[in-house]
């Protein structure tokens, strides 16, 4: 990075902390080491320097369009077990699908140790892809409508949903629909999950044309796609806490910190915060490129860009992880 440009960014509270990532999709942190998935199928980490690690899976990653190696969640006992959970796209019998797997890091190699859930409908677009461990110890997974909007309303389909899974791959007994992984439905392409300190779940979701959403997620509820979006109303369907109107945020990863939701915005090329006590949203940092995911450590936000995903305008050092001081 040009030294003058870098100094300007530091004065604005922004620093390019890691450079030369390749379309990173998720970022996790454990004891000072950052872990990333890269959509092409690589795992990477950074502590003192950027390293890439081998990933061995039983089904090859299918990287096409919005598909590939996507979500990552480190197990609660990661320091001891070196176990994590991944979401990735694959092909089977000519179909594009997604699955959730368990992997373990050993000797610098990530190896699949179990398949938790497979045959999630996928396509070139709208694969969802976020995997997060909830405060209840369950895995929460976002899935897109796979380009077939009607699947979002079909409770028998895994597409267009937020799923809730036991870490061994079984269905939690207290899920809202007996015997089903479905936690909420009527989603188009949700990509962000975050919980408040009190345990309330929120998600971010891409609209069809603008009308991107921030939703309060409650078990068993219908979030309307493709019947309603934005300010539209229908019986038995939820309206968003926020939506972008005629603007486009293209919200992706999100985190909760000090009564605010911080959301990575691809289309807006910004980080945006949303108030939960009252109404209001502001841009925290802009003109940093397509922001895919965020993590908070102490009073800093770490954000990864996706400027090399085919839709951005990359510079020489892209993709990057950027460190932003919170006010």
C-alpha positions as a Markdown table, in Angstrom:
| # | Residue | x | y | z |
|---|---|---|---|---|
| 1 | Unk | 0.0 | 0.0 | 0.0 |
| 2 | Unk | 1.2 | 3.5 | -0.8 |
| 3 | Unk | 2.7 | 4.9 | 2.5 |
| 4 | Unk | 0.9 | 8.3 | 2.2 |
| 5 | Unk | -2.4 | 6.5 | 1.5 |
| 6 | Unk | -1.8 | 4.2 | 4.5 |
| 7 | Unk | -1.0 | 7.1 | 6.8 |
| 8 | Unk | -4.3 | 8.8 | 5.7 |
| 9 | Unk | -6.3 | 5.7 | 6.6 |
| 10 | Unk | -4.6 | 5.4 | 10.0 |
| 11 | Unk | -5.5 | 9.0 | 10.8 |
| 12 | Unk | -9.1 | 8.1 | 10.0 |
| 13 | Unk | -9.0 | 5.2 | 12.4 |
| 14 | Unk | -8.6 | 2.6 | 9.7 |
| 15 | Unk | -5.7 | 0.3 | 9.1 |
| 16 | Unk | -5.1 | -2.4 | 6.5 |
| 17 | Unk | -4.2 | -5.1 | 9.1 |
| 18 | Unk | -3.8 | -8.1 | 6.6 |
| 19 | Unk | -3.4 | -7.9 | 2.8 |
| 20 | Unk | -3.5 | -10.3 | -0.1 |
| 21 | Unk | -6.4 | -12.5 | 1.0 |
| 22 | Unk | -8.4 | -14.1 | -1.8 |
| 23 | Unk | -12.1 | -13.4 | -1.6 |
| 24 | Unk | -12.3 | -14.2 | 2.2 |
| 25 | Unk | -15.8 | -15.1 | 3.3 |
| 26 | Unk | -15.7 | -15.5 | 7.0 |
| 27 | Unk | -13.4 | -14.4 | 9.8 |
| 28 | Unk | -13.0 | -16.0 | 13.3 |
| 29 | Unk | -10.6 | -15.2 | 16.1 |
| 30 | Unk | -9.1 | -17.4 | 18.8 |
| 31 | Unk | -6.3 | -16.4 | 21.2 |
| 32 | Unk | -4.8 | -13.7 | 18.9 |
| 33 | Unk | -5.0 | -15.8 | 15.7 |
| 34 | Unk | -7.5 | -14.9 | 12.9 |
| 35 | Unk | -8.9 | -17.8 | 10.8 |
| 36 | Unk | -10.5 | -17.2 | 7.4 |
| 37 | Unk | -12.3 | -19.1 | 4.7 |
| 38 | Unk | -11.6 | -18.1 | 1.1 |
| 39 | Unk | -14.4 | -18.8 | -1.3 |
| 40 | Unk | -12.1 | -20.7 | -3.8 |
| 41 | Unk | -11.6 | -23.4 | -1.1 |
| 42 | Unk | -8.6 | -22.4 | 1.0 |
| 43 | Unk | -8.3 | -22.0 | 4.7 |
| 44 | Unk | -6.0 | -19.2 | 6.0 |
| 45 | Unk | -4.9 | -17.9 | 9.3 |
| 46 | Unk | -3.0 | -14.8 | 10.5 |
| 47 | Unk | -1.1 | -14.1 | 13.7 |
| 48 | Unk | 2.3 | -12.8 | 12.8 |
| 49 | Unk | 2.0 | -13.5 | 9.1 |
| 50 | Unk | -0.5 | -14.8 | 6.7 |
| 51 | Unk | -0.5 | -18.6 | 6.1 |
| 52 | Unk | -2.7 | -20.9 | 4.0 |
| 53 | Unk | -3.6 | -24.4 | 5.1 |
| 54 | Unk | -4.7 | -27.5 | 3.3 |
| 55 | Unk | -8.4 | -28.4 | 3.6 |
| 56 | Unk | -9.4 | -32.1 | 3.0 |
| 57 | Unk | -13.1 | -32.8 | 2.5 |
| 58 | Unk | -15.0 | -35.8 | 1.3 |
| 59 | Unk | -16.8 | -33.8 | -1.4 |
| 60 | Unk | -14.9 | -31.2 | -3.5 |
| 61 | Unk | -15.8 | -27.6 | -3.1 |
| 62 | Unk | -17.7 | -26.1 | -6.0 |
| 63 | Unk | -16.7 | -22.5 | -6.4 |
| 64 | Unk | -19.0 | -20.7 | -8.8 |
| 65 | Unk | -20.7 | -17.3 | -8.6 |
| 66 | Unk | -21.7 | -16.9 | -4.9 |
| 67 | Unk | -20.9 | -20.5 | -4.0 |
| 68 | Unk | -17.8 | -22.0 | -2.6 |
| 69 | Unk | -16.2 | -22.3 | 0.8 |
| 70 | Unk | -18.4 | -20.0 | 2.9 |
| 71 | Unk | -19.2 | -20.1 | 6.6 |
| 72 | Unk | -16.9 | -20.9 | 9.5 |
| 73 | Unk | -17.5 | -21.3 | 13.2 |
| 74 | Unk | -14.9 | -22.4 | 15.7 |
| 75 | Unk | -16.1 | -24.9 | 18.3 |
| 76 | Unk | -16.5 | -23.6 | 21.9 |
| 77 | Unk | -13.5 | -25.8 | 22.9 |
| 78 | Unk | -11.5 | -24.9 | 19.9 |
| 79 | Unk | -8.2 | -24.4 | 21.8 |
| 80 | Unk | -8.3 | -28.0 | 23.0 |
| 81 | Unk | -10.2 | -29.8 | 20.2 |
| 82 | Unk | -9.0 | -27.7 | 17.2 |
| 83 | Unk | -12.5 | -28.4 | 15.8 |
| 84 | Unk | -14.6 | -26.1 | 13.6 |
| 85 | Unk | -17.7 | -26.1 | 11.4 |
| 86 | Unk | -17.8 | -25.2 | 7.8 |
| 87 | Unk | -20.5 | -24.5 | 5.1 |
| 88 | Unk | -19.6 | -25.1 | 1.5 |
| 89 | Unk | -21.1 | -25.6 | -1.9 |
| 90 | Unk | -20.6 | -28.9 | -3.8 |
| 91 | Unk | -22.1 | -30.8 | -6.8 |
| 92 | Unk | -24.0 | -34.1 | -6.8 |
| 93 | Unk | -25.8 | -35.8 | -9.7 |
| 94 | Unk | -25.6 | -32.5 | -11.7 |
| 95 | Unk | -27.1 | -30.4 | -8.9 |
| 96 | Unk | -25.5 | -27.6 | -7.0 |
| 97 | Unk | -26.0 | -28.1 | -3.2 |
| 98 | Unk | -24.6 | -27.0 | 0.1 |
| 99 | Unk | -23.6 | -28.8 | 3.3 |
| 100 | Unk | -22.4 | -28.3 | 6.8 |
| 101 | Unk | -19.3 | -30.3 | 8.0 |
| 102 | Unk | -17.2 | -30.7 | 11.0 |
| 103 | Unk | -13.4 | -30.4 | 10.5 |
| 104 | Unk | -10.3 | -30.6 | 12.7 |
| 105 | Unk | -7.0 | -28.9 | 12.4 |
| 106 | Unk | -4.0 | -31.1 | 12.9 |
| 107 | Unk | -0.4 | -30.7 | 11.6 |
| 108 | Unk | -1.4 | -27.7 | 9.6 |
| 109 | Unk | -4.2 | -29.6 | 7.7 |
| 110 | Unk | -7.9 | -29.2 | 8.2 |
| 111 | Unk | -9.6 | -32.6 | 7.8 |
| 112 | Unk | -13.3 | -33.4 | 7.6 |
| 113 | Unk | -14.4 | -35.5 | 10.6 |
| 114 | Unk | -18.1 | -35.6 | 10.0 |
| 115 | Unk | -20.9 | -34.4 | 7.7 |
| 116 | Unk | -23.7 | -32.7 | 9.8 |
| 117 | Unk | -26.1 | -31.8 | 7.1 |
| 118 | Unk | -26.1 | -32.1 | 3.3 |
| 119 | Unk | -28.4 | -31.6 | 0.3 |
| 120 | Unk | -29.2 | -27.9 | 1.1 |
| 121 | Unk | -30.4 | -26.5 | -2.2 |
| 122 | Unk | -27.8 | -24.3 | -3.9 |
| 123 | Unk | -27.2 | -22.5 | -7.2 |
| 124 | Unk | -24.8 | -20.0 | -8.7 |
| 125 | Unk | -26.5 | -17.4 | -6.5 |
| 126 | Unk | -28.4 | -17.2 | -3.2 |
| 127 | Unk | -26.6 | -19.9 | -1.1 |
| 128 | Unk | -26.8 | -18.1 | 2.2 |
| 129 | Unk | -23.7 | -19.6 | 3.9 |
| 130 | Unk | -23.4 | -18.1 | 7.4 |
| 131 | Unk | -22.7 | -20.6 | 10.3 |
| 132 | Unk | -22.7 | -19.4 | 13.9 |
| 133 | Unk | -22.7 | -21.0 | 17.3 |
| 134 | Unk | -25.5 | -19.5 | 19.3 |
| 135 | Unk | -25.5 | -18.7 | 23.0 |
| 136 | Unk | -27.4 | -21.9 | 23.5 |
| 137 | Unk | -24.6 | -24.0 | 22.1 |
| 138 | Unk | -26.5 | -24.8 | 18.9 |
| 139 | Unk | -25.3 | -24.2 | 15.3 |
| 140 | Unk | -27.4 | -21.7 | 13.3 |
| 141 | Unk | -27.1 | -21.8 | 9.6 |
| 142 | Unk | -28.4 | -19.3 | 6.9 |
| 143 | Unk | -29.5 | -20.7 | 3.6 |
| 144 | Unk | -30.6 | -18.9 | 0.4 |
| 145 | Unk | -33.6 | -19.6 | -1.8 |
| 146 | Unk | -31.2 | -21.0 | -4.5 |
| 147 | Unk | -32.9 | -18.9 | -7.1 |
| 148 | Unk | -36.3 | -20.6 | -6.5 |
| 149 | Unk | -38.2 | -18.1 | -4.4 |
| 150 | Unk | -41.1 | -20.4 | -3.7 |
| 151 | Unk | -38.8 | -22.7 | -1.7 |
| 152 | Unk | -38.5 | -20.1 | 1.0 |
| 153 | Unk | -42.2 | -20.6 | 1.9 |
| 154 | Unk | -41.9 | -24.4 | 1.8 |
| 155 | Unk | -41.2 | -25.6 | 5.3 |
| 156 | Unk | -40.2 | -29.0 | 4.0 |
| 157 | Unk | -37.3 | -27.4 | 2.0 |
| 158 | Unk | -34.0 | -26.3 | 3.6 |
| 159 | Unk | -33.8 | -23.4 | 1.2 |
| 160 | Unk | -34.5 | -19.8 | 2.2 |
| 161 | Unk | -34.3 | -20.6 | 5.9 |
| 162 | Unk | -32.4 | -20.1 | 9.1 |
| 163 | Unk | -31.6 | -23.6 | 10.4 |
| 164 | Unk | -30.8 | -24.7 | 14.0 |
| 165 | Unk | -28.7 | -27.8 | 14.4 |
| 166 | Unk | -27.1 | -29.8 | 17.3 |
| 167 | Unk | -23.4 | -29.9 | 16.9 |
| 168 | Unk | -23.6 | -33.6 | 16.3 |
| 169 | Unk | -25.9 | -33.0 | 13.3 |
| 170 | Unk | -29.2 | -34.1 | 14.9 |
| 171 | Unk | -32.3 | -32.0 | 15.1 |
| 172 | Unk | -32.8 | -30.1 | 18.5 |
| 173 | Unk | -35.8 | -31.4 | 20.3 |
| 174 | Unk | -37.0 | -27.9 | 21.0 |
| 175 | Unk | -36.9 | -26.6 | 17.4 |
| 176 | Unk | -40.2 | -25.0 | 16.4 |
| 177 | Unk | -41.2 | -27.7 | 13.9 |
| 178 | Unk | -40.9 | -31.2 | 15.2 |
| 179 | Unk | -38.2 | -33.2 | 13.5 |
| 180 | Unk | -37.1 | -30.3 | 11.4 |
| 181 | Unk | -33.9 | -28.2 | 11.3 |
| 182 | Unk | -36.0 | -25.1 | 10.3 |
| 183 | Unk | -35.9 | -22.3 | 12.8 |
| 184 | Unk | -37.4 | -19.5 | 10.7 |
| 185 | Unk | -38.4 | -19.3 | 7.0 |
| 186 | Unk | -39.5 | -17.0 | 4.3 |
| 187 | Unk | -35.9 | -15.7 | 3.7 |
| 188 | Unk | -34.4 | -14.7 | 0.4 |
| 189 | Unk | -30.6 | -14.8 | 1.0 |
| 190 | Unk | -29.7 | -14.2 | 4.7 |
| 191 | Unk | -26.0 | -13.8 | 5.3 |
| 192 | Unk | -25.6 | -12.4 | 8.8 |
| 193 | Unk | -26.4 | -13.6 | 12.3 |
| 194 | Unk | -25.8 | -11.9 | 15.6 |
| 195 | Unk | -27.1 | -12.2 | 19.1 |
| 196 | Unk | -27.6 | -9.5 | 21.8 |
| 197 | Unk | -26.2 | -10.0 | 25.3 |
| 198 | Unk | -29.8 | -11.0 | 26.3 |
| 199 | Unk | -29.8 | -13.7 | 23.6 |
| 200 | Unk | -32.0 | -12.1 | 20.9 |
| 201 | Unk | -31.1 | -13.2 | 17.4 |
| 202 | Unk | -30.9 | -10.8 | 14.4 |
| 203 | Unk | -30.2 | -11.5 | 10.8 |
| 204 | Unk | -29.3 | -9.5 | 7.7 |
| 205 | Unk | -30.8 | -10.3 | 4.3 |
| 206 | Unk | -30.5 | -9.3 | 0.7 |
| 207 | Unk | -33.6 | -7.8 | -1.0 |
| 208 | Unk | -34.6 | -8.5 | -4.6 |
| 209 | Unk | -34.0 | -5.0 | -5.7 |
| 210 | Unk | -32.8 | -2.8 | -2.8 |
| 211 | Unk | -35.1 | -3.3 | 0.2 |
| 212 | Unk | -32.3 | -5.1 | 2.1 |
| 213 | Unk | -33.4 | -6.1 | 5.6 |
| 214 | Unk | -32.3 | -6.4 | 9.2 |
| 215 | Unk | -34.7 | -8.8 | 10.9 |
| 216 | Unk | -35.5 | -9.8 | 14.5 |
| 217 | Unk | -35.5 | -13.6 | 14.4 |
| 218 | Unk | -37.9 | -15.6 | 16.5 |
| 219 | Unk | -38.5 | -19.4 | 16.3 |
| 220 | Unk | -41.1 | -20.6 | 13.8 |
| 221 | Unk | -41.9 | -17.2 | 12.2 |
| 222 | Unk | -42.3 | -16.5 | 8.5 |
| 223 | Unk | -40.3 | -13.5 | 7.2 |
| 224 | Unk | -42.3 | -13.1 | 4.1 |
| 225 | Unk | -40.2 | -13.8 | 1.0 |
| 226 | Unk | -41.3 | -13.9 | -1.8 |
| 227 | Unk | -44.7 | -12.6 | -0.8 |
| 228 | Unk | -43.7 | -9.4 | 1.0 |
| 229 | Unk | -40.6 | -7.3 | 1.5 |
| 230 | Unk | -39.8 | -3.8 | 2.9 |
| 231 | Unk | -42.9 | -2.1 | 4.2 |
| 232 | Unk | -45.3 | -4.6 | 2.7 |
| 233 | Unk | -47.7 | -6.4 | 5.0 |
| 234 | Unk | -49.4 | -9.8 | 5.0 |
| 235 | Unk | -51.1 | -11.9 | 7.6 |
| 236 | Unk | -48.8 | -14.3 | 9.4 |
| 237 | Unk | -45.6 | -12.7 | 8.0 |
| 238 | Unk | -43.0 | -10.6 | 9.8 |
| 239 | Unk | -41.8 | -7.1 | 8.8 |
| 240 | Unk | -38.1 | -6.1 | 9.2 |
| 241 | Unk | -36.7 | -4.0 | 12.0 |
| 242 | Unk | -34.9 | -2.0 | 9.3 |
| 243 | Unk | -34.9 | -2.0 | 5.5 |
| 244 | Unk | -33.0 | 0.0 | 3.0 |
| 245 | Unk | -35.9 | 1.3 | 0.9 |
| 246 | Unk | -34.7 | 2.1 | -2.6 |
| 247 | Unk | -31.1 | 2.0 | -1.5 |
| 248 | Unk | -28.8 | -1.0 | -1.6 |
| 249 | Unk | -26.8 | -2.1 | 1.4 |
| 250 | Unk | -26.3 | -5.8 | 0.4 |
| 251 | Unk | -25.7 | -6.6 | 4.1 |
| 252 | Unk | -23.6 | -9.6 | 4.9 |
| 253 | Unk | -21.8 | -10.5 | 8.2 |
| 254 | Unk | -22.9 | -8.8 | 11.4 |
| 255 | Unk | -21.8 | -8.4 | 15.1 |
| 256 | Unk | -23.4 | -7.0 | 18.2 |
| 257 | Unk | -21.4 | -4.6 | 20.4 |
| 258 | Unk | -22.6 | -2.1 | 23.0 |
| 259 | Unk | -26.3 | -2.0 | 22.0 |
| 260 | Unk | -25.4 | -1.7 | 18.3 |
| 261 | Unk | -25.5 | -4.1 | 15.4 |
| 262 | Unk | -22.6 | -3.6 | 13.1 |
| 263 | Unk | -23.2 | -4.8 | 9.6 |
| 264 | Unk | -20.8 | -5.5 | 6.7 |
| 265 | Unk | -22.2 | -4.0 | 3.5 |
| 266 | Unk | -21.1 | -5.3 | 0.1 |
| 267 | Unk | -23.2 | -3.0 | -2.1 |
| 268 | Unk | -22.7 | 0.1 | 0.0 |
| 269 | Unk | -18.9 | -0.6 | 0.4 |
| 270 | Unk | -19.3 | 0.4 | 4.0 |
| 271 | Unk | -19.7 | -0.7 | 7.6 |
| 272 | Unk | -23.0 | 0.4 | 9.0 |
| 273 | Unk | -24.4 | 0.4 | 12.6 |
| 274 | Unk | -28.0 | 0.0 | 13.6 |
| 275 | Unk | -29.5 | 1.1 | 16.9 |
| 276 | Unk | -31.6 | -1.4 | 18.8 |
| 277 | Unk | -32.7 | 1.0 | 21.5 |
| 278 | Unk | -34.6 | 3.5 | 19.3 |
| 279 | Unk | -34.4 | 3.8 | 15.6 |
| 280 | Unk | -31.5 | 4.9 | 13.4 |
| 281 | Unk | -28.6 | 3.7 | 11.3 |
| 282 | Unk | -25.3 | 5.4 | 10.5 |
| 283 | Unk | -22.3 | 4.7 | 8.3 |
| 284 | Unk | -19.3 | 3.8 | 10.6 |
| 285 | Unk | -16.7 | 3.5 | 7.8 |
| 286 | Unk | -17.1 | 3.9 | 4.0 |
| 287 | Unk | -15.1 | 3.7 | 0.8 |
| 288 | Unk | -13.3 | 0.6 | 2.0 |
| 289 | Unk | -14.6 | -1.7 | -0.7 |
| 290 | Unk | -17.1 | -4.6 | -0.5 |
| 291 | Unk | -17.2 | -5.7 | 3.1 |
| 292 | Unk | -18.2 | -9.3 | 3.7 |
| 293 | Unk | -17.8 | -10.0 | 7.4 |
| 294 | Unk | -16.9 | -8.5 | 10.7 |
| 295 | Unk | -15.6 | -9.4 | 14.1 |
| 296 | Unk | -15.1 | -7.3 | 17.3 |
| 297 | Unk | -12.1 | -7.6 | 19.5 |
| 298 | Unk | -11.9 | -5.2 | 22.4 |
| 299 | Unk | -12.8 | -1.8 | 21.0 |
| 300 | Unk | -11.8 | -2.6 | 17.4 |
| 301 | Unk | -13.8 | -3.9 | 14.4 |
| 302 | Unk | -12.0 | -6.2 | 12.0 |
| 303 | Unk | -13.5 | -6.3 | 8.6 |
| 304 | Unk | -12.7 | -8.4 | 5.5 |
| 305 | Unk | -13.2 | -7.1 | 2.0 |
| 306 | Unk | -14.4 | -9.0 | -1.1 |
| 307 | Unk | -13.1 | -6.7 | -3.8 |
| 308 | Unk | -11.8 | -9.6 | -5.8 |
| 309 | Unk | -15.1 | -11.4 | -6.0 |
| 310 | Unk | -15.9 | -10.2 | -9.6 |
| 311 | Unk | -18.1 | -7.4 | -8.5 |
| 312 | Unk | -15.6 | -5.1 | -6.9 |
| 313 | Unk | -12.8 | -2.7 | -8.0 |
| 314 | Unk | -9.7 | -4.3 | -6.4 |
| 315 | Unk | -6.5 | -2.5 | -5.6 |
| 316 | Unk | -3.1 | -4.2 | -5.6 |
| 317 | Unk | -3.2 | -5.3 | -1.9 |
| 318 | Unk | -6.8 | -6.7 | -2.0 |
| 319 | Unk | -8.4 | -8.5 | -0.5 |
| 320 | Unk | -7.7 | -7.1 | 3.0 |
| 321 | Unk | -8.7 | -7.3 | 6.6 |
| 322 | Unk | -9.1 | -3.8 | 7.9 |
| 323 | Unk | -8.9 | -2.7 | 11.6 |
| 324 | Unk | -11.3 | 0.1 | 12.6 |
| 325 | Unk | -11.3 | 1.8 | 16.0 |
| 326 | Unk | -14.8 | 2.1 | 17.5 |
| 327 | Unk | -15.8 | 5.4 | 18.9 |
